[in-house]
Amino acid sequence: MKRVAVEANLSNVRDYLSQQGYDCCELDAQNQNGQGLDAIVISGADQNIMGIADATTKAPVINANGLRPEEIANRIQNSTR
């Protein structure tokens, strides 16, 4: 099961991904580095993740701005192959 952190204001995306079998958690200061995550989904409203502009992550970061939940799921699949 893929583990994905989702920004708090993207509850519709988190719900969809959960229904598709992803293990979703809320993006917060404890998991922003991506350790143990397969992907991170952000709203794109603020490119500065968690208030840290130079944050680095091992997990792919997917900008959900303008994307449907289905498209986000496809991007997660493509980035974690």
C-alpha positions as CSV (number, residue, x, y, z in Angstrom):
1,M,0.0,0.0,0.0
2,K,1.4,3.4,-1.0
3,R,1.6,6.0,1.8
4,V,0.8,9.6,0.7
5,A,0.8,12.8,2.7
6,V,-1.9,15.2,1.6
7,E,-2.2,18.9,2.5
8,A,-5.0,19.6,5.0
9,N,-7.2,21.6,2.7
10,L,-7.3,18.8,0.1
11,S,-9.8,16.6,2.0
12,N,-11.5,15.6,-1.3
13,V,-8.2,14.3,-2.7
14,R,-7.4,12.5,0.6
15,D,-10.9,10.9,0.6
16,Y,-10.5,9.8,-3.1
17,L,-7.0,8.4,-2.6
18,S,-8.2,6.5,0.5
19,Q,-11.0,4.9,-1.5
20,Q,-8.4,3.9,-4.1
21,G,-6.4,2.0,-1.4
22,Y,-3.8,4.6,-0.5
23,D,-2.7,5.0,3.1
24,C,-3.2,8.8,3.5
25,C,-2.0,11.1,6.2
26,E,-2.1,14.8,6.7
27,L,1.0,16.7,5.6
28,D,2.6,18.2,8.7
29,A,6.0,19.2,10.1
30,Q,6.7,15.6,11.1
31,N,6.4,14.1,7.6
32,Q,7.4,17.0,5.3
33,N,10.7,15.5,4.5
34,G,9.0,12.6,2.8
35,Q,10.7,9.9,4.8
36,G,8.5,6.8,4.7
37,L,6.2,8.4,2.1
38,D,5.6,7.4,-1.5
39,A,4.3,10.9,-2.5
40,I,3.3,14.3,-1.1
41,V,0.2,16.2,-2.5
42,I,0.1,20.0,-2.0
43,S,-2.6,22.4,-3.0
44,G,-0.3,24.6,-5.0
45,A,-1.9,27.7,-3.4
46,D,1.4,28.2,-1.4
47,Q,4.5,26.8,-3.0
48,N,6.3,27.2,0.4
49,I,5.6,23.8,1.9
50,M,4.9,24.1,5.7
51,G,6.5,27.5,5.8
52,I,9.9,26.3,4.8
53,A,10.8,27.5,1.3
54,D,13.9,25.3,1.1
55,A,12.3,22.1,2.3
56,T,13.8,19.0,0.6
57,T,12.0,15.7,0.3
58,K,12.8,12.2,-0.8
59,A,9.2,11.7,-2.0
60,P,7.7,13.2,-5.2
61,V,5.7,16.3,-4.6
62,I,2.5,16.6,-6.7
63,N,0.9,20.0,-7.1
64,A,-2.8,19.4,-7.1
65,N,-3.7,22.9,-8.5
66,G,-6.1,22.4,-11.3
67,L,-6.1,18.6,-11.2
68,R,-9.0,16.2,-10.5
69,P,-8.4,13.6,-7.8
70,E,-8.2,10.9,-10.6
71,E,-5.4,12.9,-12.3
72,I,-3.5,13.1,-9.0
73,A,-3.8,9.4,-8.4
74,N,-2.4,8.8,-12.0
75,R,0.6,11.1,-11.2
76,I,1.3,9.3,-8.0
77,Q,1.2,6.0,-9.9
78,N,3.5,7.3,-12.6
79,S,6.0,8.9,-10.1
80,T,6.3,5.8,-7.9
81,R,6.9,3.1,-10.5
